[in-house]
Amino acid sequence: MTAPFFGYHLPNYTFPGTSADGIFDHVADLAVAAENAGFDMVTVMDHFYQIRGVGPETEPMMESYTTLAALSQRTKKVRLSTLVTGVTYRNPALLAKMVTTLDVLSKGRAILGIGAAWNEDEHAGYGFDFPPIGRRMDRLDEAVQIARLMFTEERPSFAGKYFRIDRALNVPRPLQAGGPKILIGGAGEKRTLRIVAKYADISNWFPGIEETKRKIGILERYCEEEGRDPSTILKTVMQPCILAVDDAQIRDLKQRIPPERLELSGDPVTPEQAAEKLQPYLDAGIGGFTFGNPNLFSAELLAAAGELKRTLS
């Protein structure tokens, strides 16, 4: 059996005792530790303010693509992506150019992660338009089409309702054959999953086993309508558990982690217990999991997660 795909997500840049000039080095050390532990992908948020559920909006937040470019020079094997870029933040042709540049810098390890965007506060703060969700979904559909064209064709043109390109150049070309994979975040059943069926190579959802099973069924139906094999889409979920190395660390984490976070994921578990929680997702058709640095905050915990991955293979 193939080992599941493991992603390591970095939404948090607040490290006690670390000043601003040390933030990136700390992030890079975590990314390298994840790579050494056997993770397949390292991702960062595409946000300008810290988001609710992680911390106060005034906490440090690094711009995503400059951070990924820097990480491309510290890592060697892991794929690099946002989880995920807000479609409202950048012209999609510019975004395709940025991801292509990341692919060149990383020697073929870039993934385009993209979604419809949701954080209205940072749109207001930065002066970005924040149209209703239906129009953001329309933009997402067009943006992914433009990215795919620019990854795969020499001088593509496209004219949509919101975006257009006219014989757009994208040189140097992506290093990956067919261009970087496209990851679409979100599991909205009317629009997002349909867009996933049409264009995505990877999807990412929030956990919940019964919810996951239902969404897989909906995605499979959309794939059938599109004439696509659903097995060609790598389906991933955010971690449904918090990992600890032993019982002593479980007790420590239960004291440190906010109660609302524990309510979502349950009490911390050892790798052996985590395997029992993750296996039903694999049985349902999920191909991988994304773990976050608020919970995997040390090389020791990342190594434990790597061992968990090998246990599940």
PLY file of the C-alpha trace (Angstrom):
ply
format ascii 1.0
element vertex 313
property float x
property float y
property float z
element edge 312
property int vertex1
property int vertex2
end_header
0.00 0.00 0.00
1.25 3.48 -0.91
2.06 5.83 1.96
-0.45 8.69 2.31
0.49 12.16 1.14
1.51 14.34 4.10
1.53 18.13 3.97
2.99 20.46 6.59
1.18 23.80 6.90
2.68 26.97 8.37
-0.14 29.37 9.33
1.58 30.64 12.46
4.64 32.90 12.61
4.48 33.68 16.33
7.34 31.94 18.10
8.04 32.86 21.74
11.44 34.46 22.12
11.89 34.97 18.36
12.31 38.53 17.07
11.25 39.66 13.59
14.69 39.05 12.11
14.56 35.42 13.26
11.07 34.49 12.06
12.10 33.18 8.66
14.98 31.11 10.01
12.57 29.46 12.46
10.08 28.77 9.65
12.82 27.38 7.42
14.06 25.09 10.20
10.55 23.67 10.57
10.21 23.21 6.81
13.54 21.36 6.64
12.56 19.20 9.62
9.31 18.33 7.84
11.23 17.41 4.71
13.63 15.25 6.71
10.67 13.54 8.40
9.25 12.48 5.03
6.57 15.09 4.40
5.63 15.59 0.76
4.59 19.25 0.79
5.10 22.44 2.80
2.45 25.14 2.57
1.92 28.67 3.88
-1.25 30.74 4.18
-1.99 33.44 1.64
-3.18 36.00 4.17
-2.08 39.46 5.21
-3.57 39.37 8.72
-3.47 36.44 11.12
-6.79 34.59 10.94
-9.28 33.73 13.63
-8.80 30.25 15.01
-5.00 30.65 14.88
-4.45 33.92 16.73
-5.18 37.66 16.98
-5.10 39.43 13.62
-2.22 41.61 14.86
0.17 38.64 15.05
2.97 38.49 12.43
1.97 37.32 8.95
4.45 36.93 6.10
3.53 37.39 2.44
3.16 33.94 0.95
5.04 33.88 -2.33
8.17 35.68 -1.17
8.23 33.23 1.77
7.85 30.23 -0.55
10.59 31.56 -2.83
12.93 31.77 0.15
11.92 28.29 1.34
12.70 26.93 -2.13
16.35 27.71 -1.43
16.40 25.99 1.97
14.58 22.78 0.97
15.34 20.18 -1.69
12.46 17.72 -2.08
9.16 18.95 -0.66
6.53 20.51 -2.89
5.78 24.15 -2.10
2.39 25.86 -2.21
-0.05 28.22 -0.59
-3.01 26.75 1.26
-4.55 28.61 -0.44
-4.20 31.77 -2.53
-7.26 34.00 -2.48
-8.46 34.53 -6.05
-9.27 38.17 -5.24
-5.70 39.10 -4.26
-3.87 38.90 -7.60
-4.56 39.08 -11.29
-4.56 35.38 -12.33
-2.02 35.86 -15.12
0.36 37.47 -12.63
-0.35 34.61 -10.22
0.47 32.04 -12.92
3.74 33.89 -13.57
4.59 33.88 -9.86
3.91 30.17 -9.49
5.93 29.45 -12.64
8.82 31.44 -11.18
8.53 29.42 -7.96
8.64 26.26 -10.07
11.89 27.43 -11.68
13.43 28.51 -8.38
12.52 25.21 -6.70
13.59 23.09 -9.69
10.10 21.81 -10.33
8.42 21.67 -6.91
5.70 24.34 -7.13
1.97 23.72 -6.69
-0.69 26.34 -7.37
-3.02 26.35 -4.37
-6.08 28.54 -4.88
-9.54 29.19 -3.46
-12.35 31.73 -3.49
-11.05 33.83 -0.51
-13.07 34.59 2.61
-11.37 37.04 4.98
-13.35 40.25 4.49
-11.33 42.19 7.08
-8.07 42.04 5.17
-9.86 42.86 1.90
-11.14 46.03 3.53
-7.77 46.81 5.08
-5.83 46.37 1.83
-8.45 47.91 -0.43
-9.30 44.73 -2.34
-12.79 44.27 -3.71
-14.76 41.58 -1.88
-17.65 40.57 -4.14
-20.35 38.11 -3.05
-19.37 34.45 -2.92
-21.03 33.56 -6.23
-18.93 36.14 -8.08
-15.78 35.01 -6.28
-16.51 31.47 -7.43
-16.94 32.75 -11.01
-13.53 34.41 -10.72
-12.02 31.20 -9.34
-13.31 29.24 -12.35
-11.78 31.73 -14.79
-8.51 32.11 -12.87
-7.81 28.38 -12.86
-8.45 28.20 -16.58
-5.98 31.02 -17.21
-3.33 29.41 -15.01
-3.65 26.08 -16.79
-3.37 27.78 -20.19
-0.28 29.69 -19.13
1.31 26.56 -17.71
0.71 24.48 -20.83
0.53 26.74 -23.91
3.11 29.06 -25.43
0.94 32.12 -26.25
-2.56 31.52 -24.86
-5.53 33.87 -25.04
-8.67 33.83 -22.91
-11.62 36.19 -22.60
-13.88 35.71 -19.62
-16.36 37.89 -17.78
-13.78 39.02 -15.20
-10.32 38.20 -16.58
-8.60 38.06 -19.93
-5.20 37.36 -21.46
-4.06 38.08 -25.02
-1.31 35.79 -26.36
0.28 35.91 -22.93
3.97 35.04 -22.60
5.17 32.96 -19.64
8.92 32.54 -20.08
10.82 30.77 -18.61
8.35 27.92 -18.87
7.44 25.76 -15.85
9.91 22.95 -15.27
7.22 20.38 -14.49
5.72 18.61 -17.48
2.21 19.99 -17.86
3.00 22.74 -15.39
2.52 22.87 -11.61
-0.32 20.82 -10.17
-3.42 22.78 -9.15
-4.74 22.44 -5.59
-8.19 23.86 -4.90
-9.13 24.47 -1.28
-12.70 24.16 -0.10
-15.54 21.67 -0.34
-18.61 23.69 -1.22
-20.98 21.19 -2.74
-22.62 23.36 -5.41
-19.66 25.20 -6.93
-16.28 24.35 -5.39
-16.43 20.58 -5.86
-17.61 21.06 -9.43
-14.60 23.28 -10.13
-12.39 20.65 -8.47
-13.83 18.01 -10.81
-13.13 20.21 -13.84
-9.64 21.47 -13.09
-7.94 20.32 -9.87
-5.16 17.81 -9.35
-5.43 18.07 -5.55
-8.28 19.05 -3.23
-8.16 20.00 0.44
-11.08 19.89 2.88
-11.74 20.19 6.57
-12.14 16.89 8.45
-15.16 14.96 9.64
-15.45 11.39 8.43
-19.15 11.28 7.57
-18.95 14.70 5.91
-15.90 13.51 3.98
-17.66 10.42 2.70
-20.58 12.49 1.45
-18.35 15.01 -0.30
-16.36 12.24 -1.99
-19.63 10.91 -3.39
-20.60 14.37 -4.68
-17.16 14.89 -6.24
-17.37 11.50 -7.94
-20.72 12.47 -9.44
-19.29 15.71 -10.80
-16.30 13.83 -12.20
-18.67 11.48 -14.01
-20.44 14.48 -15.53
-17.09 15.89 -16.65
-15.92 12.54 -18.04
-13.07 12.43 -15.55
-11.66 9.61 -13.45
-12.00 10.77 -9.80
-8.91 8.77 -8.85
-6.84 11.36 -10.76
-7.63 13.89 -7.99
-5.62 13.58 -4.79
-8.13 14.22 -2.00
-6.67 15.54 1.27
-8.08 16.78 4.57
-6.71 18.96 7.32
-5.50 16.95 10.29
-8.36 15.37 12.23
-6.16 14.89 15.30
-3.41 16.53 17.34
-0.25 14.48 17.55
1.88 13.96 20.69
4.93 11.76 21.18
3.89 10.25 24.52
1.45 10.48 27.43
3.45 13.23 29.16
3.23 15.43 26.07
-0.49 14.70 25.79
-0.98 16.14 29.27
1.15 19.19 28.39
-0.70 19.86 25.13
-4.09 19.61 26.80
-2.99 22.46 29.06
-1.59 24.58 26.20
-4.15 24.15 23.42
-7.27 26.36 23.53
-10.45 24.45 24.44
-12.16 25.39 21.16
-9.31 23.74 19.22
-9.59 20.59 21.32
-13.32 20.56 20.70
-12.67 20.36 16.95
-9.94 17.73 16.97
-10.29 15.90 20.27
-7.59 15.30 22.84
-4.00 14.87 21.61
-3.06 11.33 20.65
0.09 9.26 20.22
1.12 8.12 16.71
-0.41 4.70 17.36
-3.74 6.26 18.37
-3.54 8.72 15.47
-3.26 5.85 13.01
-6.62 4.55 14.24
-8.21 7.99 13.68
-6.72 8.48 10.21
-7.32 5.01 8.76
-11.09 5.50 8.21
-10.32 8.51 6.00
-7.94 6.41 3.92
-10.55 3.68 3.69
-13.08 6.26 2.45
-10.81 7.41 -0.37
-8.79 10.24 1.15
-5.20 10.18 -0.07
-3.47 12.44 2.41
-3.51 14.83 5.34
-2.25 18.32 6.11
-0.77 18.96 9.56
-0.20 22.46 10.94
2.70 24.01 12.82
0.58 25.18 15.76
0.45 21.48 16.64
3.65 20.14 15.04
5.99 22.78 16.41
9.24 20.83 16.87
11.53 18.46 14.97
10.59 15.77 17.50
6.87 16.03 16.69
7.55 16.20 12.96
9.62 13.03 13.20
6.71 11.37 15.03
4.39 12.42 12.21
6.81 10.93 9.71
6.68 7.68 11.62
2.88 7.86 11.55
3.00 8.21 7.78
5.14 5.09 7.50
2.76 3.24 9.83
-0.15 4.02 7.52
1.64 2.80 4.37
0 1
1 2
2 3
3 4
4 5
5 6
6 7
7 8
8 9
9 10
10 11
11 12
12 13
13 14
14 15
15 16
16 17
17 18
18 19
19 20
20 21
21 22
22 23
23 24
24 25
25 26
26 27
27 28
28 29
29 30
30 31
31 32
32 33
33 34
34 35
35 36
36 37
37 38
38 39
39 40
40 41
41 42
42 43
43 44
44 45
45 46
46 47
47 48
48 49
49 50
50 51
51 52
52 53
53 54
54 55
55 56
56 57
57 58
58 59
59 60
60 61
61 62
62 63
63 64
64 65
65 66
66 67
67 68
68 69
69 70
70 71
71 72
72 73
73 74
74 75
75 76
76 77
77 78
78 79
79 80
80 81
81 82
82 83
83 84
84 85
85 86
86 87
87 88
88 89
89 90
90 91
91 92
92 93
93 94
94 95
95 96
96 97
97 98
98 99
99 100
100 101
101 102
102 103
103 104
104 105
105 106
106 107
107 108
108 109
109 110
110 111
111 112
112 113
113 114
114 115
115 116
116 117
117 118
118 119
119 120
120 121
121 122
122 123
123 124
124 125
125 126
126 127
127 128
128 129
129 130
130 131
131 132
132 133
133 134
134 135
135 136
136 137
137 138
138 139
139 140
140 141
141 142
142 143
143 144
144 145
145 146
146 147
147 148
148 149
149 150
150 151
151 152
152 153
153 154
154 155
155 156
156 157
157 158
158 159
159 160
160 161
161 162
162 163
163 164
164 165
165 166
166 167
167 168
168 169
169 170
170 171
171 172
172 173
173 174
174 175
175 176
176 177
177 178
178 179
179 180
180 181
181 182
182 183
183 184
184 185
185 186
186 187
187 188
188 189
189 190
190 191
191 192
192 193
193 194
194 195
195 196
196 197
197 198
198 199
199 200
200 201
201 202
202 203
203 204
204 205
205 206
206 207
207 208
208 209
209 210
210 211
211 212
212 213
213 214
214 215
215 216
216 217
217 218
218 219
219 220
220 221
221 222
222 223
223 224
224 225
225 226
226 227
227 228
228 229
229 230
230 231
231 232
232 233
233 234
234 235
235 236
236 237
237 238
238 239
239 240
240 241
241 242
242 243
243 244
244 245
245 246
246 247
247 248
248 249
249 250
250 251
251 252
252 253
253 254
254 255
255 256
256 257
257 258
258 259
259 260
260 261
261 262
262 263
263 264
264 265
265 266
266 267
267 268
268 269
269 270
270 271
271 272
272 273
273 274
274 275
275 276
276 277
277 278
278 279
279 280
280 281
281 282
282 283
283 284
284 285
285 286
286 287
287 288
288 289
289 290
290 291
291 292
292 293
293 294
294 295
295 296
296 297
297 298
298 299
299 300
300 301
301 302
302 303
303 304
304 305
305 306
306 307
307 308
308 309
309 310
310 311
311 312
